[in-house]
Amino acid sequence: MTSNPADTDHQTKQRLAQTRQTLWMLRPDVRSVCANDRSRFDLWMLTQGSKEYPPLAEPEIIRELYRELSAHPTPPLTAGSLSVPPLALLIWRSRSDLSGIFDVNRPEGAAALLVWFYGCGLRELGLLEFVGQEDLALLHQPADGRQGGAIALSKLMEVVWLARADLKAAIDITQPAGASEFIRWYLVHGLVETGLIDVLDLDTARHLAAQAPRFLYEHETGWAQEPAPGAVQAWLQGEGLKRYPIIEMLYRVAGHPVEAAIEAPAVQAPRPMPLRSDGVNLIGHARSEFGVGEDVREAARALTAAGIPFAVVDIPPGSAIGQGDRLLEQQIGDRLPFDTSLLCMTAMETARLQADRGDRIFQGRRTIGFWPWELPQWPDGWRHCFDLVDEVWASSRFTYGAFRSVVGRKVRHMPMTVTVAGAAGDIRSRLGIREGVFMFACAFDGLSGMSRKNPQAAVAAFRGAFPAGDEPVAMVVKGMRAAAAGEEAYRQLEQACRQDPRIRLIDGTLSRSDMLGLLLAADCFVSLHRAEGFGRCIAEAMLLGKPVIVTGYSGNMDFTLPGTAALVDHDCRPVEAGEYPYAEGMIWAEPDIAHATWWMRHVLLEHGNRSRLALAGQALIQQTYAADIVGRIYADSLGLRR
């Protein structure tokens, strides 16, 4: 089955648009350099981005970028009888080495830019193969009314003459003899010296190859008389080819003479294995020690419980995140054997993946984005992410609502597995917190945003609840990658913790076992977040039988209900500039610290209610997020129920 060229062209345009928007959002450094100018950003993609992001270097993408930039509206500028292409002007504006040399407001400057662009720039940027033959042919049309015997003075020759003060001073191309002299120089020296031999279209190359021997012979003999039969050929075999290597070069460019090529026997490409329909490709941060990495591992647990085979492709998220989790090591590889792929990563990282690696992961498969998101709306700048996948899974009704407002029927609410096997049992002693001391715990990851996780509110509530300093309580604030949250925010948190010796601030990556051990050691988990997409730590603490004090807002409200958790009152407020990425115009919760303070005292003192909340919360998590339960839901959605 042959593909429709129009469909292929549309797909290329769509892929380019998606990648462009992804990189526009991901690369504020480039946006700044480009002064938020989209055409300059496109030029960066063509010249630099294609070196950083392999999909941008694919020929069809380069061709489309070249085509779009070549059609970019720019003020008309001519050199001789040729127009300066928009792409040449964009490059000139973006490069100080060019704008400092070529004054395009002067005819000779515009001409020099054209000579650089066609003779050097296109080759330097790897764009020669994308210039159409018809566009090249326009360069070699005769200049207005100027002839030079068998070979006409072309528009491009005229531009070279305009650009070269030495040639203008020595040769008057307005006179027939001068035009002939310049054409000889152009053939013998200029084509190679300027690099313009690379922009000969095939017809022009053939014409020059056919005419150059006689033209140069007659120029040597002074145009004395009509050459005798065979004289030009004899001259070529004698001195002509030695003296004028350009003749052989022109023949080669024109494809004459055709040299025999010894072709290696064709090697039959192995037939690709058909995609299997009985399993899932899991794609995400499988080795990474953070929450989104745990999403991949929990999805694997659900598939395992449902008896669904899977393969794992690990996508390292960057050097800031540890790669020490080896749970899925045996399944990790680079193959995608199944016809369904589940991407357990953010939508932004999904778009980055496409920009980095191209469409191989997405093409020919049902592709599902299992994306976390923590705010009530979706940012406009990332709407194109939804074009990369066939459907989206949302781990909470809160996130479902944010996605649904953008894409409607492509979204499904799909719970996550919550498991707590392997919790370390000695964390309390390692922290030096004696038995009988009521231990509160909270946790945050600097990469998730301190403003969103809001650990400083938990510290303030703890200090407000137990102001005397001698109450039998302690708090552990578990941080990770705190530097990512910003020095000032973390400094303020450190200062608040230092003011109370009962508060221990831990900054560092814990193993999965130790992190679960911390939750197990705690008597109560506190999350005074401003927004959560799901709230995995909260759910894990509940599954371990711990009461939780949480903001009554966002994704955790799927399982933190009035009877299963201590819900803290809140007001909604706008997200301030700089508090969270891509949050312009959105809102989140501001938890009531006084109410949280009351809950801390209540949980400490009211053992009966504390136990009831803990048991009810544990039961809800067991009945909703167990691997076998979630696995059956996945199997039904994937059409793989056994």
SULKA-V370530 format. One line per field, one symbol per residue. ss: DSSP state (~ for helix, > for strand, _ for the rest). phi: phi as a letter, one per 20 degrees, with the letter a starting at -180 (. if undefined). burial: b if it has 9 or more other ideal C-beta (glycine too) atoms within 8 Angstrom, else e. A space follows every 10 residues. Layout:
ss->???
phi->???
burial->???
This chain:
ss->____~~~~~~ ~~~~~~~~~~ ~~~~~~_~~~ ~~~____~~~ ~~~~~~~~~~ ~~_~~~~_~~ ~~~~~~~~~~ _______>>_ _>>__~~~~~ ~~~~_~~~~_ ______~~~~ ~~~~~~~~~~ ~~~~___~~~ __~~~~~~~_ _>________ ___>~~~~~~ ~~~_~~~~~~ _____~~~~~ ~~~~~~~~~~ ~~~~_~~~~_ _~~~~~~~~~ ~~~~~~~~~~ __________ ~~~~~~~~~~ ~~~_~~~~~~ ~~~~______ __________ _____>__>> >>>>______ ~~~~~~~~~~ ~~~~~___>> >>>>______ ________~~ ~>_____>_> >>>>__~~~~ ~~~~~~~___ _____>>>>> _________~ ~~~~~~~~__ >>>>__~~~~ ~~~~~~~~~~ >>>_______ ______~~~~ ~______>>> >>>__~~~_~ ~~~_~~~~~~ ~~~~~_____ __>>>>>>>_ _~~~~_~~~~ ~~~~~~~~__ __>>>>>___ _~~~~~~~~~ ~__>>>>___ _____~~~~~ ~~~___>>>> >___~~~~__ _____>>>_> >>>>______ ______>>>> >_~~~~~~~~ ~~~~~_~~~~ ~~~~~~~~~~ ~~~~~_~~~~ ~~~~~~~~__ __
phi->.eefgfffff fffffffffg fgfgfedfff gffellefff ffffgfedgf eecggfefgf fgffffffff effcgfbccm ddeffgffff fgfecffeff ddeffdgfff fffffffeec gffgemdgfe efgffffffd fffgmdcbmf dffeffgfff fffdfffffe cdffdgffff ffffgfffcf gefenfffdf ffffffffff efgfgfffff emlfafffgn fffffffedg fffcfgffff ffffncffef deefgfefff fffffeddbc eecrefeeea gfffgfffff fffffemefb dcdedfepff dfdeedgdgf efadecfdec cdeeafffff ffgfffdneg fefmcfddee dfaddfcdfg fdffgffece bcddfbfffg fffffdcmff dcecfdfccc fnffdcfgff emdffnefde cbbbdgfenf fffmffffff fffffcffnd ffcbcddedb lfgfeoffff fffgfffffc ffdddddree fgffffffff ffebdccefe acfcofffff ffffndfcdc febnffffce dgedbeeefb debfffgnfb fldgmdcbed feffffgfff ffffeefffg ffffffffff ffeddfffff gfffgffemc fe
burial->eeeeeeebee ebbbbbbbbb bbbbbbeeeb beebeeeebb bbbbbbbebb eebebbbbee bbbbbbbbbb ebeeeebbbb ebebebbbbb bbeeeeebbe ebebeeebbb bbbbbbbbbe bbbebebbeb beeeebbbbb ebbeebbbbe bebbbbbbbb bbbeeebbee bebeeeebbb bbbbbbbbeb bbebbbbbbb bbebbbbbbe bbbbbbbbbe beeeeebeee bbeebbeeeb beebebbebb bebbeeeeee eeeeeeeeee eeeebbeebb bbbbbbbbbb bbbbbbbbbb bbbbbbebbb bbbbbebeee beeebeebee bbeeebbbeb bbbbbbbbbb bbbbbbeeee bbeebebbbb bbbbbbebbe ebbbbbebbe bbbbbbbbbb bbbbebbeeb bbbbbbbbeb eebbeebbee bebeeebbbb bbbbbbbebb bbbbbbbbbb bbbbbbeeee eebbbbbbbb bbeebeeebb ebbbebbeeb eebbbbeeeb bbbbbbbbbb bbebbbbbbb bbbbbbbbbb bbbbebbbbb bbbbbbbbbb beebbbbbeb eeeebeeebb eebeebebbb bbbebbbbbb bbbbeeeebb bbbbbbbbeb bbebbbbebb bbbbbebbeb ee
